[in-house]
Amino acid sequence: MGDAFIRHIELLGYEKRFFPSQHYVYMFLVKWNDLSEKVVYRRFTEIYEFHKALKEMFPIESGDINTESRIIPHLPAPKWFDGQRTTAGRQGTLAEYCYTLVNLPHKISRCLHVVNFFKVRHDDMNPVTDSQIKKPEVFLLPKDSQKNPTDITGPIVLQTYRAIADYEKSSTSEMALKAGDMVDVVEKSESGWWFCQLKNKRGWVPAAYLEPMDGPDESEEQEPNYAGEAYIVQKSYTAVEEDELTLKEGDTIEVIHKLLDGWWVIRKDETTGYYPSMYLQKAGEVNTSVKSELRNRDAPPRRSTIRNAKSIHKQGRRQISQETYRRNSRKYIQNQRKLRGNSQNKANVIIEKNEPKENKPKAQPAVPPRPSKDLILNRCTESTRRKIL
């Protein structure tokens, strides 16, 4: 494999930290060429020093020789005191800077200076903290702002979830949990894997092991759609539970319910069952390297497989049985067939009414009765009366 380089840098938001003194750090999700994704934290003063060194390395591209030759983006200098308003306000500029940086010619975007600056450091995995001091506050950019870095409306605070059971991680990118742990969710993926942070730890956690603090999370799930959305199976899976489906790569199916734990209810012909969403791709959608990476991972655990799960809420999650899915799906298919049948019958009736007239037998004119002799004598002319005398 060649040298490491960065595919994409996404600004997630920023943290307000209180140790050793109050300061702010920006959170970046760095996606590498080996399909790995790492979250790193950098102060703006660090970023600006990195920027100045990059300009010195490439004087032509930075416009030092000819301003018209500049392709390295501009970055404003840090202020004497960077408060929260300043930190939040420059997110748009910083997000656009990172986007432009990664798309510069390879001699710049893939140079060691760029690669080394965004590599994971020890402080990224284990930031210096003090248990006696207030916990860092996290402010995450809205999703729309991450897609449009020049149009940022403001940060949102991360949601806090609670672990309902112990979870042992199976890879270095995951994070182990104990029942009762409180985690902040940085990113929610439809795959059922959520990127979380707990004190000094960060990693992927199955969504099935988490519940929100304010109540059951079914309000975040979509309602079943028995009309279904067409998806293509990108990775085969053999059913383990009775209510799951076994499918092969390339199969076309319909998704009728998207669940938060990453196990969607799908329909194949007239059969319904659960299938890992990370192995599916919407029909007509272009494949991406991120989705390809996800398919190399194992499917997340299902909620129904978690043992000793303890919720802090008296009200349980709303659950739909597999039999209900099958019954409603079958009913929908039958109704659609009836509608198609009725429309076909109406079409046949219309065709019969509109048949060409030349195909039908013409009606014969009625023959009037012959008038009587008295009627002819009383009403006809002299010439006619002579013919019957």
C-alpha positions in Angstrom: 0.0 0.0 0.0 1.2 3.5 -0.8 1.8 6.4 1.6 -1.1 7.5 3.8 -3.2 10.5 2.7 -6.4 12.2 3.7 -9.6 11.7 1.6 -11.8 14.2 3.5 -11.8 16.4 6.6 -15.2 17.3 8.2 -15.6 19.9 10.9 -17.9 18.4 13.6 -18.0 21.3 16.0 -16.0 22.4 19.0 -15.4 21.7 22.7 -15.3 24.1 25.5 -12.7 22.8 28.0 -11.9 23.9 31.5 -8.5 22.3 32.2 -5.8 23.5 32.7 -7.8 26.7 32.0 -10.8 27.5 29.9 -10.1 27.1 26.2 -11.7 25.9 22.9 -10.7 23.1 20.6 -12.2 22.2 17.2 -13.4 18.6 16.4 -12.5 17.2 13.0 -13.5 13.8 11.5 -10.5 12.8 9.3 -11.1 10.2 6.7 -8.0 8.4 5.4 -7.2 6.5 2.3 -7.3 3.1 4.1 -11.0 3.9 4.8 -10.4 4.5 8.5 -12.0 7.5 10.2 -10.5 9.3 13.2 -11.7 12.2 15.3 -8.9 14.8 16.2 -9.0 18.0 18.3 -7.0 21.1 17.4 -6.9 24.6 18.9 -7.2 27.4 16.4 -3.7 28.8 17.3 -2.3 25.4 16.2 -4.3 25.5 13.0 -3.0 28.9 12.2 0.6 28.0 12.9 0.1 25.0 10.6 -1.3 27.3 7.9 1.7 29.7 8.1 4.2 26.9 7.7 2.3 25.5 4.7 2.5 28.9 3.0 6.3 29.0 3.6 6.6 25.5 2.0 4.7 26.5 -1.1 5.4 30.3 -1.7 4.1 30.2 -5.3 0.8 28.5 -4.4 0.4 30.8 -1.4 0.7 33.9 -3.7 3.9 35.3 -2.2 5.5 35.7 -5.6 2.4 36.4 -7.6 -1.0 37.0 -6.0 -2.8 35.6 -9.0 -1.1 32.2 -8.6 -2.5 31.7 -5.1 -4.5 28.5 -4.6 -3.9 27.9 -0.8 -7.0 29.3 1.0 -6.9 32.3 3.3 -7.2 31.9 7.1 -7.7 34.8 9.5 -5.2 35.3 12.3 -6.4 34.4 15.8 -7.7 37.2 18.0 -6.0 38.3 21.2 -8.8 36.6 23.1 -10.9 33.9 21.4 -14.3 33.6 23.3 -17.1 31.3 22.5 -18.8 33.7 20.0 -15.5 34.0 18.0 -15.0 30.2 18.1 -18.5 29.5 16.9 -18.4 32.3 14.3 -15.3 31.1 12.4 -16.6 27.5 11.9 -17.8 28.3 8.4 -14.5 29.7 7.4 -12.6 26.7 8.9 -14.9 24.1 7.3 -14.4 25.7 3.9 -10.6 25.9 4.5 -10.4 22.2 5.2 -12.6 21.3 2.2 -10.3 23.4 -0.1 -7.1 22.1 1.5 -8.0 18.4 0.8 -8.8 19.3 -2.8 -5.5 21.1 -3.6 -2.9 19.4 -5.9 -1.5 16.2 -4.3 1.9 17.8 -3.8 0.2 20.0 -1.2 -2.8 18.0 0.1 -0.8 14.8 0.5 2.5 16.3 1.8 3.9 15.2 5.2 3.1 18.5 6.8 -0.6 18.1 6.1 -0.7 14.3 6.9 1.2 14.7 10.2 -0.8 17.6 11.4 -4.1 15.6 11.2 -2.7 12.3 12.5 -4.2 11.1 15.8 -2.2 12.2 18.8 -2.1 10.8 22.3 -4.1 13.8 23.5 -6.8 13.1 20.9 -7.4 9.7 22.5 -6.7 10.7 26.1 -7.1 14.5 26.5 -5.6 16.0 29.7 -8.4 16.5 32.2 -9.1 16.8 35.9 -12.0 14.9 37.4 -12.5 17.7 39.9 -13.2 20.3 37.2 -16.3 20.7 35.1 -16.8 18.3 32.2 -16.1 19.7 28.7 -19.1 21.1 26.9 -19.5 19.9 23.3 -21.2 21.9 20.6 -21.9 20.0 17.3 -22.6 21.6 14.0 -26.0 20.9 12.5 -26.0 18.3 9.6 -27.0 20.9 7.1 -24.1 23.1 8.1 -21.6 20.3 7.5 -22.9 19.8 4.0 -22.9 23.6 3.3 -19.8 25.0 5.2 -20.5 28.5 4.0 -24.0 28.6 5.6 -23.7 27.9 9.3 -26.6 28.7 11.5 -25.0 27.8 14.9 -23.9 24.9 17.0 -26.1 22.3 18.8 -25.3 20.5 22.0 -24.6 16.8 21.8 -27.4 14.4 23.0 -26.7 12.3 26.1 -27.7 8.6 26.1 -27.4 5.9 28.8 -26.1 2.3 28.3 -28.8 -0.3 29.1 -26.4 -3.2 29.3 -22.7 -4.1 29.3 -21.0 -4.1 25.9 -17.6 -5.6 25.1 -15.9 -4.0 22.1 -14.7 -6.3 19.3 -12.4 -3.9 17.5 -10.1 -0.9 18.2 -12.6 1.5 16.6 -15.3 0.5 19.1 -15.9 1.6 22.7 -16.7 -0.7 25.6 -19.6 0.2 27.9 -21.0 -0.7 31.3 -24.7 -0.6 32.1 -25.5 2.9 33.3 -22.7 4.7 31.5 -23.7 8.2 30.2 -22.3 8.9 26.7 -22.5 11.8 24.3 -23.5 10.9 20.8 -21.4 12.6 18.1 -22.8 10.9 15.0 -25.8 8.7 14.4 -25.4 6.3 11.5 -28.3 4.5 9.8 -26.0 1.4 10.0 -26.9 1.1 13.7 -23.4 2.1 14.8 -23.2 5.5 16.6 -19.9 7.4 17.3 -19.9 8.3 21.0 -17.6 9.7 23.6 -17.3 8.9 27.3 -14.9 11.0 29.3 -11.5 10.3 27.7 -12.8 7.5 25.5 -14.3 7.7 22.0 -15.5 5.0 19.6 -18.4 3.3 17.8 -21.2 1.8 19.9 -24.2 -0.2 18.8 -27.3 2.0 19.0 -29.3 -0.9 20.4 -27.4 -0.5 23.7 -28.3 3.1 24.2 -31.5 4.9 25.3 -32.1 8.7 25.6 -32.4 10.3 29.0 -35.8 11.8 28.4 -37.8 8.7 27.3 -38.1 5.8 24.8 -36.6 6.7 21.4 -39.3 5.5 19.1 -40.1 9.2 18.3 -36.9 9.2 16.3 -37.9 6.2 14.2 -39.9 6.6 11.0 -43.4 5.0 10.7 -43.6 1.8 8.7 -44.1 2.4 5.0 -45.8 -0.7 3.5 -45.5 0.7 0.0 -41.7 0.0 0.4 -38.6 1.6 -1.0 -36.5 -0.3 -3.5 -33.0 -1.3 -2.3 -30.3 -3.5 -3.6 -28.4 -6.1 -1.4 -24.7 -5.2 -1.5 -23.6 -8.0 0.9 -25.0 -11.4 1.5 -26.3 -12.4 4.9 -27.5 -15.7 6.4 -30.3 -15.4 8.9 -29.5 -16.3 12.5 -32.8 -15.5 14.1 -36.2 -16.9 12.8 -37.5 -13.4 12.0 -34.5 -12.5 9.8 -34.1 -13.1 6.0 -31.3 -14.8 4.1 -30.4 -12.8 1.0 -27.7 -12.8 -1.7 -25.7 -9.9 -3.1 -27.6 -8.3 -6.0 -31.1 -9.2 -4.7 -33.7 -6.5 -5.0 -35.9 -5.9 -1.9 -38.3 -3.3 -0.5 -37.6 -1.6 2.9 -40.8 -1.1 4.8 -39.5 0.1 8.2 -36.2 1.7 9.1 -35.2 1.1 12.7 -32.6 3.0 14.8 -30.6 -0.2 15.7 -29.7 -0.7 12.1 -31.9 -3.7 11.5 -34.5 -2.8 9.0 -37.7 -4.7 8.2 -37.7 -5.6 4.5 -39.9 -7.4 2.0 -38.7 -9.9 -0.5 -41.6 -10.9 -2.8 -44.3 -11.4 -0.1 -41.9 -12.5 2.7 -40.9 -10.0 5.4 -38.1 -10.0 8.0 -35.1 -8.2 9.5 -31.9 -7.4 7.6 -28.8 -5.4 8.4 -29.2 -1.9 6.9 -25.5 -1.5 6.4 -25.6 -4.3 3.7 -28.2 -2.4 1.7 -28.1 0.4 -0.9 -30.9 2.4 -2.2 -31.7 1.6 -5.9 -30.1 4.1 -8.2 -27.8 5.5 -5.5 -24.1 5.7 -6.3 -21.8 3.6 -4.2 -19.3 5.4 -1.9 -16.0 4.3 -0.2 -17.6 5.0 3.2 -20.4 2.6 2.6 -18.0 0.0 1.2 -16.0 0.3 4.4 -19.1 -0.2 6.5 -20.0 -3.4 4.7 -16.7 -4.9 5.8 -17.8 -4.6 9.4 -20.1 -7.0 11.3 -23.7 -6.1 11.7 -24.5 -4.4 15.0 -26.4 -6.4 17.7 -30.2 -6.3 17.6 -32.2 -4.9 20.5 -33.9 -8.3 21.0 -30.6 -10.1 21.5 -29.4 -7.9 24.4 -29.6 -9.8 27.7 -30.2 -8.1 31.1 -31.2 -4.8 29.5 -32.4 -2.4 32.2 -34.2 0.8 31.2 -34.6 3.8 33.4 -38.0 4.6 31.9 -41.2 3.1 33.2 -42.7 3.3 29.7 -41.1 0.7 27.3 -40.3 1.2 23.6 -43.1 0.7 21.2 -42.4 -2.6 19.4 -44.1 -4.1 16.3 -44.2 -7.8 16.1 -43.0 -9.6 12.9 -46.5 -11.1 12.5 -47.9 -7.5 12.4 -45.4 -6.6 9.7 -46.3 -9.6 7.7 -50.1 -9.1 8.1 -50.0 -5.4 7.2 -47.6 -6.0 4.3 -49.8 -8.8 2.9 -52.9 -6.6 3.3 -51.2 -3.8 1.4 -50.2 -6.1 -1.5 -53.7 -7.5 -1.8 -55.3 -4.0 -1.8 -52.9 -3.0 -4.6 -53.8 -6.0 -6.6 -57.5 -5.2 -6.2 -57.0 -1.6 -7.3 -55.1 -2.8 -10.4 -57.8 -5.3 -11.1 -60.6 -2.7 -10.8 -58.7 -0.3 -13.0 -58.2 -3.1 -15.6 -62.0 -3.9 -15.6 -62.8 -0.2 -16.0 -60.5 0.0 -19.0 -62.2 -3.0 -20.6 -65.6 -1.4 -20.2 -64.4 1.8 -21.8 -63.0 -0.1 -24.7 -66.3 -1.9 -25.3 -68.3 1.4 -25.2 -65.9 3.0 -27.7 -66.0 0.2 -30.3 -66.3 1.5 -33.9 -69.9 1.6 -35.2 -69.0 -0.3 -38.4 -68.4 -3.4 -36.3 -71.9 -3.4 -34.9 -75.0 -4.6 -37.1 -77.0 -1.6 -38.5 -80.7 -1.4 -37.4 -83.3 -2.1 -40.1 -86.0 0.5 -40.8 -89.5 -0.4 -39.7 -92.0 -1.2 -42.6 -95.3 0.9 -42.1 -98.6 -1.0 -42.3 -100.5 -0.8 -45.7 -103.4 1.8 -45.5 -107.0 0.4 -45.8 -109.2 1.0 -48.9 -111.5 3.4 -47.0 -108.5 5.4 -45.9 -107.2 5.7 -49.4 -110.6 6.8 -50.8 -111.0 9.5 -48.1 -107.5 10.9 -48.1 -105.8 10.2 -51.4 -105.9 12.1 -54.7 -108.3 11.3 -57.6 -105.5 9.5 -59.4 -104.7 7.2 -56.5 -108.4 6.4 -55.9 -108.9 5.3 -59.5 -106.2 2.7 -59.1 -108.1 0.8 -56.5 -111.6 1.1 -58.1 
